């Protein structure tokens, strides 16, 4: 990370100087805000942490509970989510605390003694090279802790207002400013807040969703499951692996937890009646333990402590829209109220996608709200949130429906009934990229180009997340991950991969510095650093010893901050000591090179030739304001 740009500052570099624009945190909510976030779950805190980076945006976040989450709920963190955590600068801490999921084992009834279970398969959890980060498991409360710390350390010093229950949301389309009025209950007293935008991250029973007339639609599988975090003594050999057990007594999914001793068990319980709800069964923790012990047979499971437990019924439901604009009226009005996370899609927790998808919803929306509120883009840009994320939610629902069906189905009995456990394993292997979170690809739109130049960099598919790889920084010969330049700061990244000849990169820099059509000149305000909106980085094929930082164009060695200090971290060599380089790994054309345009949420927006200056200008002219 970089710091000391505006003067030497001792102490924790993650603690940013408080901005004079920051709203002081008081017990009472402010009367007016730019963004009001409802709910301190993963989606709400992701959005709050992102907006907290912009003190000029007045943000407030409210939560119905009396304080932060302490235990339970989600735990799986996908590779893609770890990449996002890197943008918030706490991926390293998650790696240190979490349990890494390396392999998955599969168990089925023993053919000789069907009442016993036996291991029948083993697969690698994440394919090699899929991400620089592993799939890990960590208590959702700790993820919340990291986000809350990020908010506290931000220039905004943003902190939640707890014990607030949402009562109503009203939108006045005729209002010139602050068109959304939110009414909340705080300790029996009513509070009213006017906002430019409201984002409901308030869970499956979302009051925000109800207030804008949206509803979750879908079906329930009428299957009860229990989940519990336990400290147990067992002779089951795979207790520290992720495990899928299908036995004659039912199914279990085992998730090893952080700390080396804790284990999460998802336990199949009874089938529910057509009109029955899981609460009617009054299932107890003791019943969950007994069911787990039957499924584990012949292995022993002696549960010493249940740290947290819950029961749920499988169902997949989704909203047809994630904002308050009626279908067909998008051209005439911008959205003012949004929903994210469980407020707009619910499903089973066993595929580990709920928390991950919720945070990606918010990461998609956050930079767009910031761009609109900071005057960089028109409000119509906000329609892209629903267009992009509702389609992703639908994919999640479809995947979870099939996954839940297969894990709940009885093992094949040899007479044509039931599911072949090998088929279940094959389905898992086929969808590893999806469960790692890297299967999302946004369709062509204002924010995503087409694939006409994809051949220049086949490994950076337009519409997918930027797939990082190692490069060598020429200023200090340090090997770094190129994608880690993409922080949650609202900036676009332009990665220029030089061809055999460096001149195309130099010509690109001249265009960006001098041309009146240059996005850098058109959209960077007077007085801002030259990389305040567009962060240009260059990768060359020559060794670092053949490249001199002082000979680089000014945009690749910019002077920044109040002292005009040089930024030494924008130029890289692809040449490493060992292994294939980034050109080979990501299919970058060595002769022509390529320009990779990456959105603030780390998704590839365009792949262009280095000399496609006008195409670059036209792309940003489609949705940005001078």
C-alpha positions in Angstrom: 0.0 0.0 0.0 1.0 3.6 -0.5 1.0 6.4 2.1 2.8 9.6 3.2 1.7 11.2 -0.1 0.6 14.5 1.5 3.2 14.5 4.3 4.7 12.1 6.8 2.1 10.5 9.1 3.1 8.2 12.0 1.0 5.3 13.2 -1.4 3.0 11.4 -1.5 3.8 7.7 -4.9 2.2 7.5 -6.2 5.0 9.7 -7.0 7.8 7.3 -7.0 11.5 8.4 -10.6 12.5 9.2 -12.1 14.6 6.5 -13.5 18.1 7.3 -16.5 16.9 5.3 -17.2 14.0 7.6 -20.5 14.0 9.4 -19.8 13.7 13.2 -21.5 10.5 14.5 -24.2 11.3 17.0 -27.0 9.2 18.5 -29.6 10.9 16.4 -29.7 10.2 12.7 -28.9 13.2 10.4 -32.0 14.8 8.9 -30.7 14.5 5.3 -28.2 12.1 3.7 -27.1 11.2 0.2 -27.4 7.5 0.8 -29.3 5.7 3.5 -28.3 2.0 3.8 -30.8 -0.2 5.7 -29.2 -3.3 7.3 -25.7 -4.2 8.6 -25.4 -7.5 6.9 -22.7 -8.4 4.3 -24.3 -6.4 1.5 -25.0 -3.3 3.7 -21.5 -3.2 5.2 -19.8 -3.8 1.8 -21.7 -0.8 0.4 -21.1 1.3 3.5 -17.3 0.6 3.5 -17.2 1.5 -0.2 -19.0 4.8 0.2 -17.1 5.6 3.4 -14.1 6.3 1.1 -15.9 9.4 -0.2 -16.4 11.9 2.6 -18.2 14.3 0.2 -21.0 11.7 0.0 -23.1 11.8 3.2 -23.9 8.2 4.0 -25.8 6.7 7.0 -26.4 3.0 7.8 -29.0 1.7 10.1 -29.6 -1.7 11.7 -32.6 -3.1 13.5 -30.4 -5.2 15.9 -28.9 -3.6 19.0 -25.3 -4.2 18.0 -22.9 -6.0 15.7 -23.3 -9.7 14.8 -21.3 -12.0 17.1 -21.6 -15.5 15.8 -23.4 -17.8 13.3 -24.8 -17.3 9.9 -22.7 -17.5 6.7 -19.1 -18.7 6.6 -17.9 -19.5 3.1 -15.8 -17.0 1.3 -15.3 -17.6 -2.4 -12.1 -16.8 -4.3 -13.8 -13.9 -6.1 -14.8 -12.4 -2.7 -11.3 -12.7 -1.5 -10.2 -10.6 -4.5 -12.8 -8.0 -3.5 -11.5 -8.1 0.1 -8.1 -7.2 -1.3 -9.6 -4.1 -2.7 -10.6 -3.1 0.8 -7.2 -4.0 2.2 -8.1 -6.8 4.6 -7.7 -9.9 2.5 -4.4 -10.7 4.3 -6.1 -10.7 7.7 -8.9 -13.0 6.4 -6.2 -15.4 5.0 -4.5 -15.5 8.4 -7.6 -16.2 10.5 -9.6 -18.4 8.1 -9.8 -22.1 7.4 -8.6 -22.9 3.9 -10.7 -25.3 1.9 -8.3 -27.4 -0.2 -10.1 -30.6 -1.1 -13.6 -32.0 -0.9 -14.4 -35.6 -0.2 -17.5 -37.6 -1.0 -19.0 -40.4 1.1 -21.8 -42.9 0.2 -23.3 -46.1 1.6 -20.9 -49.0 1.7 -22.0 -51.5 -1.0 -21.2 -54.4 1.3 -22.8 -52.9 4.4 -25.2 -50.1 3.3 -25.9 -48.9 6.8 -22.2 -47.8 6.9 -20.7 -44.9 5.0 -17.5 -45.1 3.0 -15.4 -42.5 1.1 -15.8 -42.8 -2.7 -14.3 -39.7 -4.1 -11.9 -36.8 -3.6 -11.6 -33.6 -5.7 -9.5 -30.4 -5.5 -11.7 -27.6 -4.3 -10.4 -24.9 -6.6 -8.6 -25.5 -9.9 -5.0 -24.4 -10.1 -4.6 -20.8 -11.4 -8.2 -19.9 -11.0 -7.4 -17.1 -8.6 -4.4 -15.9 -6.5 -6.6 -16.5 -3.5 -8.0 -19.7 -2.0 -11.6 -20.6 -1.0 -11.7 -20.0 2.7 -14.2 -20.2 5.7 -14.5 -17.6 8.3 -17.4 -16.6 10.6 -19.6 -13.9 9.0 -19.2 -11.8 12.2 -15.5 -11.5 11.6 -16.1 -10.3 8.1 -18.5 -7.7 9.5 -15.7 -6.7 12.0 -13.3 -6.0 9.1 -15.8 -3.9 7.3 -16.7 -2.0 10.4 -13.0 -1.3 11.1 -12.6 -0.1 7.5 -15.5 2.3 8.0 -14.1 3.6 11.3 -10.7 4.2 9.7 -12.1 5.9 6.6 -12.0 9.7 6.0 -15.7 9.7 6.8 -15.5 7.8 10.1 -18.7 6.1 9.2 -20.4 4.1 12.0 -23.8 2.3 12.1 -26.9 3.6 13.9 -28.3 0.5 15.7 -31.7 -0.3 17.1 -33.5 1.3 14.2 -36.5 -0.5 12.7 -37.7 0.6 9.3 -41.3 1.6 9.2 -41.8 3.2 5.8 -40.2 4.4 2.6 -41.8 7.0 0.5 -40.6 8.4 -2.8 -41.7 11.9 -4.1 -40.8 11.9 -7.8 -41.7 15.7 -7.9 -39.1 16.6 -5.2 -36.2 18.5 -6.6 -33.8 17.0 -4.0 -33.8 14.3 -1.3 -36.9 12.7 -2.8 -36.9 9.6 -0.5 -38.4 9.9 3.0 -37.6 7.1 5.4 -39.4 6.6 8.7 -37.8 4.5 11.5 -38.6 3.5 15.0 -35.9 4.0 17.6 -36.7 2.9 21.2 -40.4 3.7 20.6 -39.6 7.1 19.0 -40.1 7.9 15.4 -37.2 9.3 13.3 -37.4 10.7 9.8 -34.6 10.9 7.3 -34.7 12.3 3.8 -32.3 10.8 1.3 -31.3 11.0 -2.3 -31.0 7.2 -2.5 -32.0 4.3 -0.2 -30.5 0.8 -0.4 -32.4 -2.0 1.4 -29.9 -4.6 2.6 -32.3 -5.8 5.3 -32.6 -9.5 4.6 -35.2 -12.0 3.4 -38.0 -10.2 5.3 -36.9 -6.9 3.9 -39.2 -4.0 4.9 -37.5 -1.9 2.1 -38.6 -4.4 -0.5 -42.2 -4.4 0.8 -42.2 -0.6 0.8 -41.5 -0.4 -2.9 -44.0 -3.2 -3.8 -41.5 -5.9 -4.7 -41.8 -9.5 -3.6 -39.7 -12.6 -3.7 -41.1 -15.2 -6.1 -40.2 -18.9 -6.3 -40.8 -22.3 -4.7 -39.9 -24.1 -1.6 -38.6 -27.7 -1.6 -40.4 -28.5 1.6 -37.2 -30.0 3.0 -36.0 -29.1 6.5 -32.3 -28.8 7.2 -30.4 -27.9 10.4 -27.1 -26.2 10.7 -24.8 -26.2 13.8 -21.3 -25.1 14.7 -19.9 -27.7 17.1 -16.9 -28.6 19.1 -16.9 -32.4 18.9 -14.7 -35.5 19.4 -15.0 -38.0 16.4 -13.2 -40.8 14.7 -14.5 -39.7 11.3 -11.3 -39.3 9.3 -12.3 -36.3 7.1 -13.6 -34.0 9.7 -11.1 -31.2 8.6 -12.1 -31.5 5.0 -15.2 -30.2 3.3 -17.3 -33.3 3.0 -20.6 -34.3 1.3 -22.1 -37.4 2.9 -25.1 -39.2 1.3 -26.2 -42.1 3.5 -29.2 -44.3 4.0 -30.0 -42.2 7.1 -29.8 -38.9 5.3 -27.3 -36.3 4.1 -24.7 -34.1 5.8 -22.4 -31.4 4.5 -19.3 -30.8 6.7 -17.5 -27.5 6.6 -14.3 -27.2 8.7 -14.2 -23.9 10.5 -11.4 -21.5 11.5 -9.3 -22.2 14.6 -8.7 -25.9 13.9 -11.4 -27.3 16.2 -14.8 -25.9 15.2 -16.9 -27.7 12.6 -20.1 -26.7 10.8 -22.6 -29.5 10.0 -25.5 -29.0 7.6 -27.9 -31.9 8.6 -30.8 -33.1 6.5 -34.0 -33.4 8.6 -37.5 -34.4 7.7 -39.5 -33.7 4.6 -42.1 -31.1 5.3 -45.8 -31.3 4.4 -47.1 -29.2 1.5 -48.4 -26.5 3.8 -46.0 -27.0 6.7 -43.3 -24.6 7.8 -40.1 -25.6 9.6 -41.0 -23.7 12.7 -44.0 -26.0 13.3 -41.7 -29.0 13.8 -40.0 -27.3 16.8 -36.7 -29.1 16.0 -34.2 -29.0 18.8 -30.4 -29.0 18.8 -30.5 -32.4 20.4 -32.5 -33.7 17.4 -29.9 -32.3 15.0 -27.1 -34.0 16.9 -29.0 -37.3 16.9 -29.7 -37.1 13.1 -26.0 -36.3 12.5 -24.9 -39.3 14.6 -27.1 -41.6 12.5 -25.7 -40.3 9.3 -22.1 -40.6 10.5 -22.5 -44.4 11.3 -20.3 -46.4 11.9 -18.2 -43.4 13.0 -18.8 -41.8 16.4 -19.7 -38.1 16.9 -19.5 -36.9 20.5 -20.7 -33.2 20.5 -19.1 -31.3 23.4 -20.5 -27.9 22.7 -22.9 -26.3 20.2 -21.7 -22.7 19.5 -24.6 -21.8 17.3 -27.4 -23.6 15.5 -30.5 -23.0 13.4 -33.0 -24.7 11.2 -34.3 -23.7 7.8 -36.3 -25.0 4.9 -34.8 -25.0 1.4 -36.4 -22.6 -1.1 -35.3 -20.5 -4.0 -36.9 -17.1 -4.5 -35.9 -13.9 -6.4 -37.3 -10.5 -7.2 -37.9 -9.6 -10.8 -36.4 -6.2 -10.2 -33.9 -4.8 -7.8 -35.1 -1.2 -7.7 -38.2 0.9 -7.5 -38.7 1.7 -11.2 -41.6 -0.2 -12.8 -40.6 -2.2 -15.8 -40.9 -0.2 -19.0 -40.4 3.2 -17.2 -36.6 3.1 -17.1 -36.2 5.8 -19.8 -38.4 8.3 -18.0 -37.1 8.0 -14.3 -34.0 7.0 -12.5 -34.1 4.5 -9.6 -34.1 6.0 -6.1 -34.6 2.9 -3.9 -32.6 -0.3 -4.4 -32.5 -3.8 -2.7 -29.4 -6.0 -2.4 -28.5 -9.4 -1.0 -31.1 -11.5 0.7 -33.6 -8.8 0.2 -33.8 -9.7 -3.5 -32.7 -13.4 -3.6 -32.9 -16.2 -1.1 -31.7 -19.8 -1.4 -30.1 -22.6 0.6 -26.8 -21.9 2.3 -25.1 -25.2 1.4 -23.5 -24.0 -1.9 -21.9 -21.1 0.1 -23.1 -18.4 -2.4 -25.5 -16.3 -0.3 -23.0 -14.0 1.5 -20.7 -13.9 -1.5 -23.4 -13.0 -4.0 -24.8 -10.3 -1.6 -21.5 -8.6 -1.2 -21.0 -8.6 -5.0 -24.4 -7.0 -5.4 -23.3 -4.1 -3.2 -19.8 -3.9 -4.8 -21.6 -3.5 -8.2 -23.9 -0.8 -6.9 -21.5 1.2 -4.6 -19.1 2.6 -7.3 -22.1 3.6 -9.5 -23.8 5.5 -6.6 -20.5 7.2 -5.9 -20.0 8.1 -9.6 -23.5 9.7 -9.8 -23.3 11.5 -6.5 -19.8 12.9 -7.3 -21.1 14.2 -10.7 -19.0 11.8 -12.8 -22.0 10.0 -14.4 -25.7 10.8 -14.9 -28.4 9.1 -12.7 -29.4 6.8 -15.6 -26.2 4.8 -15.0 -28.0 3.3 -11.9 -30.3 1.3 -14.1 -27.3 -0.9 -14.9 -27.3 -2.3 -11.3 -30.6 -4.2 -11.8 -29.7 -5.1 -15.4 -26.5 -6.8 -14.3 -27.2 -8.2 -10.9 -30.7 -9.5 -11.4 -29.4 -11.8 -14.1 -26.7 -13.0 -11.8 -29.2 -13.7 -9.1 -31.3 -15.8 -11.5 -28.2 -17.9 -12.3 -27.7 -18.4 -8.6 -31.3 -19.6 -8.1 -31.0 -22.0 -10.9 -27.8 -23.5 -9.7 -29.0 -23.7 -6.1 -32.2 -25.5 -7.1 -30.2 -28.3 -8.8 -27.5 -28.4 -6.1 -30.1 -28.7 -3.3 -32.0 -31.3 -5.1 -29.0 -33.5 -5.6 -27.6 -33.2 -2.1 -31.0 -34.1 -0.6 -31.7 -37.0 -2.9 -31.2 -40.5 -1.5 -28.2 -42.5 -2.8 -28.9 -44.9 -5.7 -30.3 -48.3 -4.5 -29.1 -50.3 -7.4 -32.7 -50.8 -8.6 -32.9 -47.5 -10.6 -34.1 -45.3 -7.7 -32.1 -42.5 -6.1 -29.0 -40.5 -7.3 -25.7 -42.1 -8.2 -23.2 -40.4 -5.7 -20.7 -40.2 -8.6 -23.1 -38.0 -10.5 -23.3 -35.6 -7.6 -19.5 -35.4 -7.5 -19.4 -34.8 -11.3 -21.9 -31.9 -10.9 -19.8 -30.4 -8.1 -16.6 -30.6 -10.3 -18.4 -29.1 -13.3 -19.4 -26.0 -11.3 -16.2 -25.3 -9.5 -15.7 -22.0 -11.3 -19.2 -20.9 -10.4 -18.9 -21.8 -6.7 -15.5 -20.0 -6.7 -17.4 -16.8 -7.7 -15.6 -16.3 -11.0 -18.3 -17.5 -13.3 -20.1 -14.1 -13.7 -19.9 -12.5 -17.1 -21.9 -9.3 -17.7 -23.5 -8.8 -21.1 -22.5 -6.1 -23.5 -23.9 -2.7 -22.4 -22.8 0.9 -21.9 -20.4 -0.4 -19.2 -19.2 -3.5 -21.0 -18.0 -3.6 -24.6 -18.3 -6.5 -27.1 -15.6 -9.1 -27.9 -14.5 -7.8 -31.3 -10.9 -7.3 -29.9 -11.0 -10.2 -27.5 -8.2 -12.1 -29.4 -5.7 -9.5 -28.2 -6.1 -10.8 -24.6 -8.1 -14.0 -24.5 -7.6 -14.5 -20.8 -9.2 -11.1 -19.9 -12.7 -11.9 -21.1 -14.9 -8.8 -21.4 -17.6 -8.8 -18.7 -15.6 -11.1 -16.3 -13.6 -10.0 -13.3 -10.0 -9.0 -14.1 -7.9 -12.2 -13.6 -4.8 -11.1 -11.8 -1.3 -12.5 -12.3 2.2 -11.7 -11.1 4.4 -8.9 -12.7 7.6 -7.3 -11.6 7.6 -3.6 -10.6 10.5 -2.0 -12.3 11.1 0.7 -9.7 12.1 -1.8 -7.0 12.1 -5.3 -8.6 9.3 -6.4 -6.4 7.0 -9.2 -7.7 3.4 -8.1 -7.2 -0.1 -9.1 -8.3 -1.2 -6.7 -11.0 -4.9 -6.9 -10.1 -4.2 -5.7 -6.6 -3.9 -2.2 -8.0 -7.7 -2.3 -8.2 -8.8 -0.8 -4.9 -12.3 0.1 -3.8 -11.7 3.8 -4.5 -14.1 4.4 -7.4 -11.3 4.7 -10.0 -11.1 3.0 -13.4 -8.0 1.0 -14.2 -6.3 1.1 -17.7 -3.8 -1.7 -18.0 -1.6 -1.1 -21.1 0.2 -4.2 -22.2 3.0 -3.2 -24.6 3.6 -5.1 -27.8 7.1 -5.8 -29.2 7.5 -2.1 -29.7 7.0 0.3 -26.8 5.8 3.1 -29.0 2.1 2.2 -28.9 2.1 2.7 -25.1 3.9 6.0 -25.5 1.5 7.1 -28.1 -1.4 6.2 -25.8 0.1 8.3 -23.1 0.4 11.3 -25.4 -3.2 10.9 -26.4 -4.3 10.7 -22.8 -2.2 13.7 -21.8 -2.7 16.0 -24.7 -5.8 15.2 -26.8 -9.0 17.2 -26.1 -10.8 13.8 -26.6 -8.8 12.2 -23.8 -10.9 10.7 -21.0 -8.2 11.8 -18.6 -8.5 15.4 -19.7 -12.3 15.4 -20.1 -13.3 13.7 -16.8 -10.5 14.7 -14.3 -11.3 17.9 -12.5 -8.9 20.8 -12.2 -6.7 20.4 -9.2 -7.1 16.6 -9.0 -4.2 14.2 -9.3 -3.7 13.0 -12.8 -4.8 9.4 -11.8 -7.8 10.5 -9.7 -10.3 9.1 -12.1 -8.2 6.9 -14.5 -5.4 4.9 -13.0 -3.1 4.0 -16.0 -0.6 1.1 -15.5 1.8 -0.3 -18.1 3.3 -3.8 -18.5 6.3 -4.3 -20.8 7.9 -7.4 -22.1 11.5 -6.3 -21.5 13.2 -7.1 -18.2 13.2 -4.5 -15.5 16.9 -3.9 -16.0 16.1 -2.7 -19.5 13.4 -0.2 -18.4 14.1 3.1 -16.7 11.3 4.8 -14.7 12.6 8.2 -15.5 12.2 7.7 -19.2 8.5 6.8 -18.9 5.8 9.2 -20.0 4.5 11.5 -17.3 1.2 9.6 -16.8 3.3 6.5 -15.9 5.4 8.5 -13.5 3.0 11.1 -12.3 3.5 13.8 -9.7 0.8 13.8 -7.1 -0.3 15.2 -3.8 0.6 18.6 -2.2 4.3 18.1 -2.7 4.1 16.8 -6.3 5.8 13.5 -5.3 6.4 10.9 -8.0 4.3 7.7 -8.0 6.8 4.9 -8.7 4.3 2.0 -8.8 2.7 2.2 -12.3 5.2 0.4 -14.5 5.9 -3.3 -14.6 8.0 -5.9 -16.4 6.3 -9.2 -17.4 9.5 -11.0 -17.1 9.8 -13.2 -14.0 12.6 -15.5 -12.8 10.4 -18.6 -13.1 7.3 -19.8 -14.9 5.1 -18.4 -17.6 4.6 -14.6 -17.6 1.3 -12.7 -17.7 1.3 -12.5 -21.5 1.3 -16.3 -21.7 -1.0 -16.8 -18.7 -3.7 -14.4 -20.0 -3.3 -14.8 -23.7 -2.0 -11.3 -24.4 -0.9 -10.7 -28.0 2.9 -10.2 -27.8 3.2 -8.4 -31.2 0.3 -5.9 -30.8 -0.2 -5.7 -27.1 -3.6 -4.7 -25.7 -5.3 -2.1 -23.5 -7.5 -3.6 -20.8 -10.2 -1.3 -19.4 -11.3 -2.4 -15.9 -14.3 -1.0 -14.0 -14.1 0.2 -10.4 -15.6 -3.2 -9.3 -12.7 -5.1 -11.0 -14.7 -6.3 -14.1 -13.2 -6.0 -17.6 -15.2 -3.4 -19.5 -13.2 -3.4 -22.8 -10.3 -5.0 -24.5 -8.9 -2.6 -27.2 -5.9 -2.2 -29.4 -3.4 0.2 -27.9 -3.9 2.6 -30.8 -7.8 2.6 -30.6 -7.8 6.1 -29.0 -11.1 7.2 -30.4 -12.8 3.9 -29.4 -11.5 4.5 -25.8 -12.8 8.1 -25.9 -16.2 7.0 -27.3 -16.7 4.3 -24.7 -16.4 6.7 -21.8 -18.4 9.4 -23.6 -21.3 7.0 -23.5 -21.9 7.3 -19.8 -19.6 9.9 -18.2 -20.0 13.7 -17.7 -17.3 16.2 -18.5 
